[in-house]
Amino acid sequence: MTEQIANILIEELKVKGVAVVIEAEHTCMTVRGVRKPGATCVTSAIKGAFRNNPSSRAEILALIYGRAFSGGR
């Protein structure tokens, strides 16, 4: 779903770059299986200028996560 949202934003808005991060509760983990309340799953899609330019990517990820970001997702 994260990739689909990013692709729609690129196609419909004709933007040069997009970063989409989704954090959701992992219901399988909370209701059945390990029964761990609050288990979350984070997915991301980074496209265009944010993907191709390392400084732009680092800046947008720092804004999203509220801290300096190093490494890739």
C-alpha positions as CSV (number, residue, x, y, z in Angstrom):
1,M,0.0,0.0,0.0
2,T,2.9,2.4,0.8
3,E,4.3,2.0,-2.7
4,Q,0.8,2.5,-4.3
5,I,0.3,5.8,-2.4
6,A,3.8,7.0,-3.4
7,N,3.1,6.1,-7.1
8,I,-0.3,7.9,-7.1
9,L,1.3,11.0,-5.6
10,I,4.0,11.0,-8.3
11,E,1.5,10.3,-11.2
12,E,-1.3,12.6,-10.1
13,L,0.5,15.6,-8.7
14,K,3.5,15.3,-11.1
15,V,5.9,16.0,-8.2
16,K,9.7,15.6,-8.4
17,G,10.0,13.5,-5.3
18,V,7.9,11.9,-2.6
19,A,8.5,10.1,0.7
20,V,5.7,8.1,2.3
21,V,6.0,6.5,5.7
22,I,3.2,4.5,7.2
23,E,3.2,3.1,10.8
24,A,0.3,0.8,11.6
25,E,-0.6,-1.6,14.4
26,H,0.1,-5.2,13.4
27,T,-3.3,-6.8,14.3
28,C,-2.1,-10.3,13.8
29,M,0.5,-9.8,16.5
30,T,-1.9,-8.3,19.0
31,V,-4.9,-10.5,18.5
32,R,-3.4,-13.9,17.8
33,G,0.0,-15.5,17.6
34,V,2.4,-13.9,20.1
35,R,-0.3,-11.6,21.5
36,K,2.0,-8.6,21.9
37,P,-0.2,-5.5,22.3
38,G,1.1,-2.4,20.5
39,A,3.2,-4.3,17.9
40,T,3.6,-2.0,15.0
41,C,4.9,-2.3,11.4
42,V,6.6,0.6,9.6
43,T,6.9,0.7,5.8
44,S,8.3,3.4,3.6
45,A,8.6,4.4,0.0
46,I,11.0,7.0,-1.2
47,K,11.0,8.1,-4.9
48,G,12.3,10.7,-7.2
49,A,14.5,13.5,-5.8
50,F,14.3,12.1,-2.3
51,R,15.7,8.8,-3.4
52,N,18.3,10.0,-5.9
53,N,19.8,12.8,-3.8
54,P,21.5,11.6,-0.6
55,S,21.3,14.9,1.2
56,S,17.6,15.4,0.3
57,R,16.9,11.8,1.4
58,A,18.7,12.4,4.8
59,E,16.8,15.7,5.3
60,I,13.3,14.2,4.7
61,L,14.0,11.2,6.8
62,A,15.3,13.4,9.6
63,L,12.0,15.5,9.4
64,I,9.9,12.3,9.4
65,Y,11.6,10.6,12.2
66,G,12.5,13.7,14.2
67,R,16.2,12.9,14.5
68,A,19.3,12.5,12.4
69,F,18.8,9.5,10.2
70,S,21.6,7.3,9.0
71,G,21.2,4.1,7.1
72,G,18.5,3.0,4.7
73,R,15.0,1.5,4.9
